[in-house]
Amino acid sequence: MNENWVIIREYATDFEAHVAKGVLESNGVICVINNEIMSSVYPMAFSSLGFVKLLVRQEDETLANEMLAEVD
C-alpha cells in the first residue's frame, strides 16, 4: 500500500515535535518526525537549516490538525 505523507506542523525543537506526536499517537493517528537528528546534532545552527517536521498520512491530515488545534 502506497501512503502519501503530508507535513502538518513544523517545530523549532524536537521536543515540541515529540509532544505533538504523542498527542496524535495517543489518539490513533500514525505520524513521523522528519529532521529530528539534525536538530539534536546542530541545535544552534538548526534554525537556519530548517525545522523539525511532523508528518501524517494524507488521509489523517484533517483529523490531526483538529487534534493539534485543541492543544495549541
MOPAC internal coordinates of N, CA, C and O (Angstrom, degrees):
PM7 1SCF
backbone

  N    0.0000 0     0.00 0     0.00 0    0    0    0
  C    1.4351 1     0.00 0     0.00 0    1    0    0
  C    1.5270 1   108.79 1     0.00 0    2    1    0
  O    1.2310 1   120.38 1   -51.04 1    3    2    1
  N    1.3197 1   116.88 1   128.96 1    3    2    1
  C    1.4517 1   122.59 1  -179.46 1    5    3    2
  C    1.5225 1   109.13 1   -94.05 1    6    5    3
  O    1.2310 1   120.46 1   -63.64 1    7    6    5
  N    1.3275 1   116.73 1   116.36 1    7    6    5
  C    1.4517 1   121.01 1  -179.53 1    9    7    6
  C    1.5182 1   109.53 1  -102.97 1   10    9    7
  O    1.2310 1   120.70 1   -42.80 1   11   10    9
  N    1.3209 1   116.26 1   137.20 1   11   10    9
  C    1.4564 1   121.48 1   175.00 1   13   11   10
  C    1.5177 1   108.31 1   -98.12 1   14   13   11
  O    1.2310 1   120.54 1   -50.42 1   15   14   13
  N    1.3209 1   116.58 1   129.58 1   15   14   13
  C    1.4469 1   122.48 1  -178.72 1   17   15   14
  C    1.5182 1   109.70 1  -106.45 1   18   17   15
  O    1.2310 1   120.52 1   -36.56 1   19   18   17
  N    1.3357 1   116.62 1   143.44 1   19   18   17
  C    1.4583 1   121.90 1   178.31 1   21   19   18
  C    1.5273 1   109.31 1  -128.71 1   22   21   19
  O    1.2310 1   121.08 1   -32.93 1   23   22   21
  N    1.3107 1   115.54 1   147.07 1   23   22   21
  C    1.4665 1   121.27 1   176.26 1   25   23   22
  C    1.5211 1   107.51 1   -81.84 1   26   25   23
  O    1.2310 1   121.02 1   -55.73 1   27   26   25
  N    1.3424 1   115.66 1   124.27 1   27   26   25
  C    1.4655 1   117.77 1   178.52 1   29   27   26
  C    1.5287 1   112.72 1  -107.54 1   30   29   27
  O    1.2310 1   120.15 1   156.92 1   31   30   29
  N    1.3152 1   117.31 1   -23.08 1   31   30   29
  C    1.4626 1   121.10 1   178.21 1   33   31   30
  C    1.5235 1   109.37 1  -149.42 1   34   33   31
  O    1.2310 1   121.41 1   -25.51 1   35   34   33
  N    1.3201 1   114.90 1   154.49 1   35   34   33
  C    1.4592 1   122.11 1   171.66 1   37   35   34
  C    1.5170 1   107.34 1  -127.63 1   38   37   35
  O    1.2310 1   120.95 1   -46.08 1   39   38   37
  N    1.3265 1   115.78 1   133.92 1   39   38   37
  C    1.4608 1   121.67 1  -176.69 1   41   39   38
  C    1.5200 1   110.46 1  -122.30 1   42   41   39
  O    1.2310 1   121.03 1   -28.19 1   43   42   41
  N    1.3254 1   115.64 1   151.81 1   43   42   41
  C    1.4570 1   120.52 1   179.26 1   45   43   42
  C    1.5206 1   111.50 1   -76.78 1   46   45   43
  O    1.2310 1   120.07 1   155.00 1   47   46   45
  N    1.3444 1   117.47 1   -25.00 1   47   46   45
  C    1.4658 1   120.75 1  -179.12 1   49   47   46
  C    1.5199 1   110.88 1  -130.24 1   50   49   47
  O    1.2310 1   121.17 1   -24.07 1   51   50   49
  N    1.3172 1   115.36 1   155.93 1   51   50   49
  C    1.4527 1   118.97 1   177.55 1   53   51   50
  C    1.5317 1   111.09 1   -70.65 1   54   53   51
  O    1.2310 1   119.94 1   154.19 1   55   54   53
  N    1.3353 1   117.72 1   -25.81 1   55   54   53
  C    1.4645 1   120.92 1   177.57 1   57   55   54
  C    1.5261 1   110.62 1   -60.44 1   58   57   55
  O    1.2310 1   120.63 1   131.34 1   59   58   57
  N    1.3397 1   116.40 1   -48.66 1   59   58   57
  C    1.4636 1   120.77 1   179.33 1   61   59   58
  C    1.5263 1   111.05 1   -60.54 1   62   61   59
  O    1.2310 1   120.71 1   138.82 1   63   62   61
  N    1.3169 1   116.25 1   -41.18 1   63   62   61
  C    1.4648 1   120.59 1   179.55 1   65   63   62
  C    1.5262 1   111.12 1   -63.85 1   66   65   63
  O    1.2310 1   120.43 1   141.13 1   67   66   65
  N    1.3292 1   116.79 1   -38.87 1   67   66   65
  C    1.4653 1   119.99 1  -179.99 1   69   67   66
  C    1.5247 1   112.34 1   -69.46 1   70   69   67
  O    1.2310 1   120.15 1   146.52 1   71   70   69
  N    1.3111 1   117.31 1   -33.48 1   71   70   69
  C    1.4618 1   120.19 1   175.79 1   73   71   70
  C    1.5261 1   109.68 1   -63.13 1   74   73   71
  O    1.2310 1   120.70 1   132.30 1   75   74   73
  N    1.3210 1   116.26 1   -47.70 1   75   74   73
  C    1.4633 1   120.63 1   179.03 1   77   75   74
  C    1.5265 1   110.87 1   -63.55 1   78   77   75
  O    1.2310 1   120.41 1   139.18 1   79   78   77
  N    1.3191 1   116.82 1   -40.82 1   79   78   77
  C    1.4606 1   121.15 1   178.29 1   81   79   78
  C    1.5266 1   110.32 1   -60.91 1   82   81   79
  O    1.2310 1   120.47 1   138.82 1   83   82   81
  N    1.3222 1   116.70 1   -41.18 1   83   82   81
  C    1.4620 1   120.85 1   178.23 1   85   83   82
  C    1.5129 1   112.60 1   -61.42 1   86   85   83
  O    1.2310 1   120.78 1   139.57 1   87   86   85
  N    1.3313 1   116.11 1   -40.43 1   87   86   85
  C    1.4673 1   120.65 1   177.77 1   89   87   86
  C    1.5247 1   109.94 1   -61.07 1   90   89   87
  O    1.2310 1   120.91 1   132.21 1   91   90   89
  N    1.3195 1   115.87 1   -47.79 1   91   90   89
  C    1.4639 1   119.96 1  -177.89 1   93   91   90
  C    1.5248 1   112.00 1   -65.87 1   94   93   91
  O    1.2310 1   120.79 1   132.23 1   95   94   93
  N    1.3250 1   116.09 1   -47.77 1   95   94   93
  C    1.4643 1   119.44 1  -177.48 1   97   95   94
  C    1.5190 1   112.09 1   -64.84 1   98   97   95
  O    1.2310 1   119.86 1   145.91 1   99   98   97
  N    1.3282 1   117.86 1   -34.09 1   99   98   97
  C    1.4601 1   119.65 1   179.01 1  101   99   98
  C    1.5221 1   111.84 1   -69.07 1  102  101   99
  O    1.2310 1   121.06 1   164.96 1  103  102  101
  N    1.3363 1   115.58 1   -15.04 1  103  102  101
  C    1.4617 1   121.02 1   176.63 1  105  103  102
  C    1.5320 1   112.17 1  -107.79 1  106  105  103
  O    1.2310 1   120.81 1  -164.84 1  107  106  105
  N    1.3237 1   116.05 1    15.16 1  107  106  105
  C    1.4605 1   120.57 1   173.32 1  109  107  106
  C    1.5114 1   116.86 1    84.53 1  110  109  107
  O    1.2310 1   120.09 1  -168.78 1  111  110  109
  N    1.3234 1   117.43 1    11.22 1  111  110  109
  C    1.4678 1   120.49 1   179.47 1  113  111  110
  C    1.5300 1   108.53 1   -95.79 1  114  113  111
  O    1.2310 1   120.90 1   -56.82 1  115  114  113
  N    1.3201 1   115.88 1   123.18 1  115  114  113
  C    1.4582 1   121.22 1   178.34 1  117  115  114
  C    1.5241 1   108.50 1   -77.52 1  118  117  115
  O    1.2310 1   120.82 1   -48.40 1  119  118  117
  N    1.3384 1   116.04 1   131.60 1  119  118  117
  C    1.4597 1   119.30 1  -179.71 1  121  119  118
  C    1.5260 1   110.26 1  -146.21 1  122  121  119
  O    1.2310 1   121.55 1   -15.17 1  123  122  121
  N    1.3262 1   114.64 1   164.83 1  123  122  121
  C    1.4551 1   122.30 1  -176.37 1  125  123  122
  C    1.5222 1   108.18 1  -136.62 1  126  125  123
  O    1.2310 1   120.94 1   -36.82 1  127  126  125
  N    1.3276 1   115.80 1   143.18 1  127  126  125
  C    1.4605 1   121.14 1   174.00 1  129  127  126
  C    1.5254 1   108.01 1  -103.39 1  130  129  127
  O    1.2310 1   120.94 1   -47.52 1  131  130  129
  N    1.3320 1   115.81 1   132.48 1  131  130  129
  C    1.4548 1   122.64 1   179.72 1  133  131  130
  C    1.5282 1   108.74 1  -115.31 1  134  133  131
  O    1.2310 1   119.91 1   -34.76 1  135  134  133
  N    1.3155 1   117.77 1   145.24 1  135  134  133
  C    1.4705 1   125.18 1  -179.92 1  137  135  134
  C    1.5192 1   112.79 1    74.78 1  138  137  135
  O    1.2310 1   120.02 1  -165.29 1  139  138  137
  N    1.3034 1   117.58 1    14.71 1  139  138  137
  C    1.4638 1   121.72 1  -177.13 1  141  139  138
  C    1.5238 1   112.24 1   -61.93 1  142  141  139
  O    1.2310 1   120.10 1   136.02 1  143  142  141
  N    1.2940 1   117.42 1   -43.98 1  143  142  141
  C    1.4652 1   120.94 1  -176.61 1  145  143  142
  C    1.5213 1   111.00 1   -66.61 1  146  145  143
  O    1.2310 1   120.19 1   140.80 1  147  146  145
  N    1.3044 1   117.24 1   -39.20 1  147  146  145
  C    1.4618 1   120.34 1  -179.45 1  149  147  146
  C    1.5269 1   111.46 1   -59.76 1  150  149  147
  O    1.2310 1   119.87 1   140.85 1  151  150  149
  N    1.3295 1   117.86 1   -39.15 1  151  150  149
  C    1.4615 1   119.87 1  -178.77 1  153  151  150
  C    1.5169 1   111.34 1   -69.57 1  154  153  151
  O    1.2310 1   120.19 1   152.61 1  155  154  153
  N    1.3329 1   117.24 1   -27.39 1  155  154  153
  C    1.4625 1   120.63 1   178.51 1  157  155  154
  C    1.5201 1   111.80 1   -80.25 1  158  157  155
  O    1.2310 1   120.50 1   143.50 1  159  158  157
  N    1.3092 1   116.65 1   -36.50 1  159  158  157
  C    1.4600 1   121.45 1  -177.39 1  161  159  158
  C    1.5264 1   111.18 1   -77.85 1  162  161  159
  O    1.2310 1   120.31 1   139.33 1  163  162  161
  N    1.3266 1   117.01 1   -40.67 1  163  162  161
  C    1.4587 1   122.17 1  -177.32 1  165  163  162
  C    1.5272 1   111.03 1  -124.24 1  166  165  163
  O    1.2310 1   119.38 1  -115.66 1  167  166  165
  N    1.3267 1   118.80 1    64.34 1  167  166  165
  C    1.4646 1   119.89 1  -173.97 1  169  167  166
  C    1.5208 1   114.79 1   -62.34 1  170  169  167
  O    1.2310 1   119.36 1   144.07 1  171  170  169
  N    1.3134 1   118.82 1   -35.93 1  171  170  169
  C    1.4615 1   120.68 1  -177.96 1  173  171  170
  C    1.5243 1   112.43 1   -74.93 1  174  173  171
  O    1.2310 1   120.48 1   141.56 1  175  174  173
  N    1.3027 1   116.69 1   -38.44 1  175  174  173
  C    1.4610 1   120.89 1  -176.49 1  177  175  174
  C    1.5122 1   112.59 1   -90.98 1  178  177  175
  O    1.2310 1   120.51 1   175.44 1  179  178  177
  N    1.3153 1   116.62 1    -4.56 1  179  178  177
  C    1.4667 1   118.56 1  -171.51 1  181  179  178
  C    1.5193 1   113.21 1   -65.20 1  182  181  179
  O    1.2310 1   119.56 1   144.17 1  183  182  181
  N    1.3098 1   118.44 1   -35.83 1  183  182  181
  C    1.4586 1   119.67 1  -177.38 1  185  183  182
  C    1.5253 1   111.69 1   -59.88 1  186  185  183
  O    1.2310 1   120.08 1   151.00 1  187  186  185
  N    1.3263 1   117.45 1   -29.00 1  187  186  185
  C    1.4541 1   119.70 1   177.75 1  189  187  186
  C    1.5282 1   111.52 1   -83.39 1  190  189  187
  O    1.2310 1   120.26 1   162.67 1  191  190  189
  N    1.3364 1   117.10 1   -17.33 1  191  190  189
  C    1.4669 1   121.11 1  -179.29 1  193  191  190
  C    1.5222 1   112.46 1   -90.20 1  194  193  191
  O    1.2310 1   120.24 1   156.54 1  195  194  193
  N    1.3071 1   117.14 1   -23.46 1  195  194  193
  C    1.4549 1   120.21 1  -178.14 1  197  195  194
  C    1.5098 1   110.46 1   145.21 1  198  197  195
  O    1.2310 1   120.79 1     9.21 1  199  198  197
  N    1.3002 1   116.09 1  -170.79 1  199  198  197
  C    1.4478 1   122.25 1  -178.10 1  201  199  198
  C    1.5187 1   110.43 1  -119.66 1  202  201  199
  O    1.2310 1   121.55 1   -14.55 1  203  202  201
  N    1.3239 1   114.63 1   165.45 1  203  202  201
  C    1.4618 1   120.64 1   172.70 1  205  203  202
  C    1.5163 1   106.16 1   -79.49 1  206  205  203
  O    1.2310 1   120.42 1   -57.07 1  207  206  205
  N    1.3081 1   116.79 1   122.93 1  207  206  205
  C    1.4597 1   121.38 1  -174.37 1  209  207  206
  C    1.5350 1   110.66 1  -102.64 1  210  209  207
  O    1.2310 1   121.08 1   -42.88 1  211  210  209
  N    1.3206 1   115.55 1   137.12 1  211  210  209
  C    1.4585 1   122.29 1   175.88 1  213  211  210
  C    1.5185 1   107.63 1  -106.36 1  214  213  211
  O    1.2310 1   121.02 1   -57.91 1  215  214  213
  N    1.3250 1   115.65 1   122.09 1  215  214  213
  C    1.4620 1   121.30 1  -177.22 1  217  215  214
  C    1.5227 1   110.49 1  -116.89 1  218  217  215
  O    1.2310 1   121.11 1   -34.86 1  219  218  217
  N    1.3247 1   115.49 1   145.14 1  219  218  217
  C    1.4626 1   122.19 1   173.40 1  221  219  218
  C    1.5267 1   108.05 1  -130.94 1  222  221  219
  O    1.2310 1   121.55 1   -14.87 1  223  222  221
  N    1.3221 1   114.64 1   165.13 1  223  222  221
  C    1.4689 1   118.19 1   174.35 1  225  223  222
  C    1.5229 1   108.69 1   -65.04 1  226  225  223
  O    1.2310 1   120.65 1   -35.86 1  227  226  225
  N    1.2960 1   116.35 1   144.14 1  227  226  225
  C    1.4597 1   121.41 1  -176.57 1  229  227  226
  C    1.5256 1   111.84 1   -54.34 1  230  229  227
  O    1.2310 1   120.43 1   142.96 1  231  230  229
  N    1.3054 1   116.78 1   -37.04 1  231  230  229
  C    1.4677 1   120.61 1  -179.28 1  233  231  230
  C    1.5253 1   112.78 1   -67.61 1  234  233  231
  O    1.2310 1   119.65 1   160.94 1  235  234  233
  N    1.3318 1   118.27 1   -19.06 1  235  234  233
  C    1.4659 1   122.67 1  -179.56 1  237  235  234
  C    1.5291 1   113.04 1  -101.64 1  238  237  235
  O    1.2310 1   120.09 1  -177.52 1  239  238  237
  N    1.3089 1   117.43 1     2.48 1  239  238  237
  C    1.4631 1   121.35 1  -173.00 1  241  239  238
  C    1.5289 1   112.91 1   -57.48 1  242  241  239
  O    1.2310 1   119.73 1   129.94 1  243  242  241
  N    1.3049 1   118.12 1   -50.06 1  243  242  241
  C    1.4650 1   121.14 1  -177.80 1  245  243  242
  C    1.5222 1   111.33 1   -62.94 1  246  245  243
  O    1.2310 1   120.45 1   132.76 1  247  246  245
  N    1.3198 1   116.74 1   -47.24 1  247  246  245
  C    1.4587 1   121.34 1   179.40 1  249  247  246
  C    1.5254 1   111.23 1   -60.63 1  250  249  247
  O    1.2310 1   120.28 1   135.19 1  251  250  249
  N    1.3162 1   117.07 1   -44.81 1  251  250  249
  C    1.4613 1   121.80 1  -179.29 1  253  251  250
  C    1.5275 1   111.16 1   -63.05 1  254  253  251
  O    1.2310 1   120.25 1   137.21 1  255  254  253
  N    1.3157 1   117.13 1   -42.79 1  255  254  253
  C    1.4670 1   120.55 1   178.37 1  257  255  254
  C    1.5245 1   111.17 1   -63.21 1  258  257  255
  O    1.2310 1   120.20 1   141.06 1  259  258  257
  N    1.3228 1   117.23 1   -38.94 1  259  258  257
  C    1.4665 1   121.03 1   178.28 1  261  259  258
  C    1.5278 1   110.41 1   -64.34 1  262  261  259
  O    1.2310 1   120.62 1   136.69 1  263  262  261
  N    1.3272 1   116.42 1   -43.31 1  263  262  261
  C    1.4654 1   120.50 1  -179.61 1  265  263  262
  C    1.5235 1   111.08 1   -63.66 1  266  265  263
  O    1.2310 1   120.29 1   134.88 1  267  266  265
  N    1.3128 1   117.04 1   -45.12 1  267  266  265
  C    1.4638 1   120.28 1  -178.39 1  269  267  266
  C    1.5281 1   111.93 1   -71.18 1  270  269  267
  O    1.2310 1   120.10 1   150.73 1  271  270  269
  N    1.3174 1   117.41 1   -29.27 1  271  270  269
  C    1.4664 1   120.67 1   177.57 1  273  271  270
  C    1.5238 1   110.31 1   -64.53 1  274  273  271
  O    1.2310 1   120.42 1   147.58 1  275  274  273
  N    1.3213 1   116.80 1   -32.42 1  275  274  273
  C    1.4601 1   121.02 1   179.82 1  277  275  274
  C    1.5215 1   112.79 1   -69.81 1  278  277  275
  O    1.2310 1   120.16 1   152.03 1  279  278  277
  N    1.3337 1   117.31 1   -27.97 1  279  278  277
  C    1.4686 1   120.38 1  -177.54 1  281  279  278
  C    1.5320 1   113.09 1  -102.57 1  282  281  279
  O    1.2310 1   120.14 1   172.29 1  283  282  281
  N    1.3232 1   117.35 1    -7.71 1  283  282  281
  C    1.4878 1   120.68 1   179.37 1  285  283  282
  C    1.5079 1   111.08 1   -68.86 1  286  285  283
  O    1.2310 1   120.10 1   180.00 1  287  286  285

